[in-house]
Amino acid sequence: MINNKVSDGKVGSSTVQVEPAAHKLPQLRLSTIFALTFGFFGVNMAFSLQSSQMGRIFQTLGANPNNLGWFFIMPPLAGMIIQPLIGKYSDKTWTKFGRRMPYLLISGPIGAIVLILLPNAGSFGFGYGSLAALMFGAVATLFMDLTSNACMQPYKMIIGDMVNEDQKDMAWSWQQSFSNLGGVVATIAPFLLTLFGVANTAPKGEVPLTVKISYYAAAIILLLSSMYTVFSVHEYDPVKYAEYHGLDPEEEKTKTPGFIELLKTAPKSFWEIAVVQFFEWFAIMYLWTYSTGAIAKNVWNTVDASSAGYQAAGNWYGVLFCIQSVSSVFFGILLAKSRPDQRKLWYKVGALVGAVGFISIFFIHSQWLLIISFILIGVNNLTMNTQPFSLLTESLDGKNEGAYLGLFNCSICLPQIVASLASFAIFPLVGHNMPAMLLVAGISLIFAALSVNLIHSSFDKKSVEED
């Protein structure tokens, strides 16, 4: 049997042996998969600070809890716009730096700048509860999410571009594990800084120094990790890419179909997974929006955002978010060894376990028992960020893959927008009770688990034949 040597995707690396058949991506070295996935450490530091501290920041600036939904609409709206565009245009962006990496090269530094600006929204003398302070925070949040999405999308697309099916579950798990480790660092930082004597309170309307320093650290790490990926990863050229994906190189030069046409010809699994995603991300939006307030009410018995108890609850939510991330990392180690035909099973298990975690928060009044709740939520966090992409990319042929992954991001962003808008009706309906909003989220995850049955996987029948 003849063996051909090909680059494994890493600058300066040695070669590996692969079969000469088309449609077969090469086996990558672990060092290459590390370079493809490690950057999510920095990206998720930004997202984790957003999800764990944004509600705290806006209530510190004087936002009415009834209006928090408005501030949480902008980030997913940004994601719905930026990720499909990056996916579509990067599919045809063939440069000496690659086709995905140029977007990361631009978005990384901009994201670092925005991370520095956001926690200072209350430090420019706008005044507590003023429209100017809230609008500055809202615009900074919008730009932070635009750049974070622009950083995140190349990492997602590069796995589909370069990783074969045998290594894909491992790559997604590694990426999510690095993502969770970034979340650990970001969310535990305010708590640890407080222990070391950094001020966790500030003048009314200003964000505590513990939060500011956490954002500054995230900015530095986002910049360094994104640049590491840019200069460590060598993407396949158009000829090699077409060869590995079984495509016509000349066809790759043609114009990408419009979004409407792509949606019309999307694989069935694209829409089936989107149903599950709707219920998953509907729930996650309420976790981000109401967790600090729910913990403050149930454990510290306060709803006053300027009180020491509320700020302590904000720190504790950071610790719990850290525990959630650690739980995801350990569960990811288990999931990395799973078979492709088990993807639907783990997707369903994760949603059900997460539902128990969400619902339990409503009943718990001990900060220590909440640890169990967030361990369970961490399991779901891992499965909902790995299994959908494995299930989708197994049904894609490499053609317009970036555009499809960008469009698929709408199944993450749209439910967040719906959840934010729905909160204006649901929050009064549950008596303006933040813990009750997490109960609603848990019920949504039960629907997500049931919806997994709708998905048709490419391995549903293959697994039986291979056994």
N, C-alpha and C positions, 0 to 999 in steps of 0.2 A: 504494500500500500504506500502511495506517495504522500509525503508530508510537505506542506508549504509553510515557510516561516513568515510571520506577520508581526507588526508592532503590537504590543499589548496596551498601547494608549498612554504610556508614561514617558515623558522626555528622558532620554538617556538610559532607558531600561533595556534589558536584554530581551531576546525574543522567546516566544513559546511555540510549541508544535500544535497545529490545528489541522483538522480535516479540510481538504480542498473544496468540499461541496459548498455550493451557494446556500443561502438561507441559514447559514450557521455562523453565529458570532463566535469569536475565539474565547477560550478560557482565559480570564484575566488573572494577573497576579493579585495577591491580597493587598500589596502596596498600592496598586492602581485603584482598587476598589476603595481603599482608604482615602486616596486623593479625590475620588469622585464623590465621597460622602461626608468627609470631615467638615467641610464648610458649613454644613447645617448647624454645627455647634454655634457659630456666630449668628447665623440667620435667626435661629430660634431664641437666642438671647433677646433679640429685639422683639420678637413676637411674644415671648413669655412675659417680658416687662409690660408689654401692651396689655396682655390678657390679665395679668395679676395686679397691675397697678393703675390701669386706666380709670376704672371706676373710682378708685381712691383719689386719683389726681383731680378728676373733674368735680367730685364732691368736695374736695379740699378747696377748689377754686370757687365753690359756691353754687354748683349745679343742683337743681331740684331733682331728687331721686326719681320723681315721676317723669322727668325728661331725659333720663340717662339713655333711653333707647335711641334718641336722635344722634348722640355722639358715637354710638356703636354701629350706626348705619354706614357711615362713611368708609371705614376700612374695608368691609366686604365689597362695597360698591367699587372701590378702587381696584380690588382684586379682580372683579368681573371685567374691568376694562383693560387693565395692564397685562394680565397673564395670557389671555387669548391673543393679544397683539404681539407680545414677545414670542409666543409659540408660532404664530403664523409667519412672522417675518424672519425669525431665526432659522426656520426650515430652509430658507434660501440665502442665508447670510454666510457664504463661504469665504472666509478670510484666512490670512496666515496665522491668526490667533484662534481659528476654529469658527464655528457658527453659533455656539451658545456662549462661549467665554467672553466675547466682546461686550455682551449685555451685563455680565457680572463685573467686568472691569470698570464700567461706568457707574453702575448702581451701588456698588460697595462703598466708595468714598462719599457719595451723596447721602446714603443711608446713615453713615457715621455722623455727618454734620447734623442731620435732623434729630438723631438720638440725643445730641448735646442740647439742642434748642428746646425740645418738648418739655422736660421737667422744669424749665425756667419760665413757663407760661405765667406764673403768678409773681414773678420777680421783677417785672418791668413797670410796676406802679399803676397797673390798670384798675386795681381795686377789687375787693372781695365781691363775687357775684356779678361783676360788671360784664356787659356784653363783649367788651374788647378782650378781656382776659379769657373768656370762654371761647371766643372766636379764634384767638391766637392758638389756644390749645387744640381746637378742632382742626384748624388748618395744618398745624404741626403734625397732628395725628394722621391726617389724610396723607401728607407727604411721607411720613414714616412708613405708612402701609404701602404706598406706591413703591417706594424704594425697597422695602422688605420683600414685597411680591416679586419685584424685578430681580432681586438676588435669589429668591427661592426657586423661581421657575427654571433657570438653567440647570440646577441640580436635579430636578425631577426629570427633565428631558434627557439629560446625559445618560441616565441609567437605561432608558429605553433605547438610546442610540448605541450604547457600547456593551451592555451586559446581556449575556445569554440567559435562557430560561433556567438552566441549572443553578446559576449564581444569582438570579434576580431576587429571590426571597431574602437571601443573605444581604444583598446590597440595600434593599429597602429597609431591612431590619437594622443594618449598620447606620444607615442615614437617620432613621428614627431614633436610634440609641444616641448618636451624637447630638441630635436635636434635643433629646431629653436631658442629656448632660449639660447642654447649654442652658436649658430651662432650670436645671438644678442650681447652677452658678448664679443665674439672673435672679431667681426668686428667693434664694436663701440670703442673698447679699444684704438687703435692708435689715433683716433680723440679726445677722452676724455683726454688721456695722453698729447696730444699737448696743449689742453686747460689749463691743469695744469702746463704747462711750461716745459715738457719733450721735448728734442730736436727731431724735426721731419726731420731734415736734418743731413747728415753725410759726412765725407770725400768721395771723388769720389770713387765709387766701394764698399762702405760699406753700410750696411742696417741701417736705422735710429734706435735710441734707442727705439722710440715708438713701432716699430715693434718687436724688440727683447723682450721687456718686455711682450708684448702680447703673444708671443710664450712661454715664461717662465711660465706665468700664466696658459696657456692652458695645459702645461705639468703637472703641479701640480693637476689641476682639473681632467684631464684624469685619472691620477693615482688614485686619491681618489674616483672618481665615479665608476670606474671599480672594485675597491676593495670592495666598498659598495655592488655592485651587487653580486660579488662572495661569500661574506660572509652572504648575506641576503636571497638568493634564494636557495631553496632545490628542485632539479629536481626530477621528478618521477623515481622510480627504474624501471628496465626492465619489471617486471611483471605488475606493475600498468600502465606503458606506453602502453604495449600491450593491456591491458584490456580496457583502455579508447579509444584506436584507433581501437579496433576490430581486433587486429593482433594476430598471433600465437607466443607466447613467444619463442618457440624453433626456429621459422623461423627468429626471430630477431637476433639470434646468428650466422646465416649463413653469408657468405661473401657477401659484397655489390657488385652488378653488376658493371661492368666497365662503364666509362662515355659514351662510344659509345652506349652500350646497354641501358643505362638510357635514352639517347636522342631518341633512336628508340621507346621506350615505353612511352615517355613523353605525358602527356595529351595535347589535341589539343590546349587548352587555353595557354599553355606554349609558343607555336610558334606564336599564334595570338597576345598575349600581347607583345611579342618580337618585332613585327613590329612597334607597337606604341612606344615602348621604343627606337627604333632606331632613330626616328625623334625627340623624346623628348630630348634625351641625346646628339644628334648631335647639337641641339640648345644650350644646357647648356654649352657644351665645349667652344663655342664662347663667351658666357657670361663671363666665367671665364678668357678666354685668352685676350679678347679685351676691356672689359668694362673700365678699368682704362685709357687706351689709347684713347678710344672713348670719354670719359668724358673730358679728358685733351684737346683733339682737339676741341670739340664742345663748351665747356664752358670756359676753360682757354686759348684756342687758342695756345696751345703748343704741340709739339711732342718730346721735349727734356726731356728725363727721369731723367736727373740730375737737372732740374730746380725746383724752389720752387713751380711753378704752377702745374707741373706734380705731385709732392709729395702731394700737396693740393688735387689734383684730386684723388690720391690714398686714402687719408683719407676720402674724400667725398664718394667714392665708398664703403668704409667700412660702412659709415653711411647709405647709400642706401641699402647695403646688410643687415644691421640691420633692416631697415624698411621692407624689403622683409621678413625677418624672423618673425617680429612682425605680419605682415599681415597674414603669414602662421599660426601663433598661433591662431589668432582670427578666421580665416576661419576653422581651425581644430576643434574649439569648436562647430561650426555649423555642420561640417561633422561627428563628433562623434555621433550625434543623427540620422544620416541617416540610411535607411534600406538597407539590403544586395542587394535588387533588384535595388537600385539606383546607384550602384558602377560605372557602365558604363556611366551613365549620368554625374556624377560629373567628371569623368575622361575626358570626352569630353569638358565639360564646362571649366575646368581648362586649357586645352590646348589652347582653343580659346581665353580666357582672357589673358593668357600668351603671345600669339601671338601679341595681341594688345600692350601689354607692351613692348615687344622687338622692334617691328616696330616703335613705337613712339620715342624711343631713337635716332633713325637716324635723326629725324626732330627737336628734342628739343635742344635748346642752353641755357636754363636756369637751373641752378642747382636745383632750387626749384620745377620746373615742373617735373623733373626727379623722384621726390618722387611718383607721380601718377604712372609713368611707373613701378616702383619697387613694388608698392602695388599690381599691376596687376600680376607681375611676381611672387609675393609671393603666390598668389592663385594657380597658376600652380605648384609652388614648393611643396605645400602641397598635391595636388591630385596626382602628378607624383611619390610621395614617399610613398603613402598609398594605393591607389586603385589597382595598379598592383599586390601588394603582397596579398591583400584581394582576388582579382579575381583568383590569382594562387592557393593560399592555400585552397580555397574552393573546388578545384578540386583534391587535394591531399588527400591520405588516411592515412597519417602518416608514411607510409613505405618509407624509403630513402628520407625523407622530407628535411633533411639537405643537402644532395647531390643535390637535385633538386633546392633548393634555392641558393646553391653555383653556380650551372650551370646557373641559371637564372641571376645571377650577370653579366654574359657575355653579356646579352642584355643591360646592363648599360655601360660596359667597351668598348665593341667592337665599338659602334657608336662614342665614344670619340676618339678612335684611328683613325677611318675613317675620322672623322671631322678634326683631326690634320693633317693627310696626305693630305686631300682635301684642306686644307688651303693654301698649297704651290701653288695650281693652282688658287683657288678662290681669295686669297688676292691680287695678281697682277691683276687679272681680274677686280676687283672693284677699281683699281687705288691705291692700298696700303692704302685704306681708312678704318680705324678701325670701325667707325660708320656704314659703309656699311656692315660689317661682321655681325653686330647685326640685320640688315635688313634681311640678308640671314637666320639667325637663326629664326626670326619670321615667315618666309615663311615655314620653316621646321616644326614649331609647328602647322601650319594649316594642313599640311599633317598628323601630329600626330592625330589631332582631327578627321579627316576623317577616319583614320585607326581604330579608336575605334569600328566602325561598324562591323569590322571583328571578334570581340571577341564573343565567345559563353560562356555565364555565366551559372553556375549551377542554378541560380535563374531566368533565363529568363522566364521559364514556371511556376516554383514553385510559384512565386509571385502572378500570376493570380489565381492559385488554392487556395492559402492560403487566399486571399482576399475574 
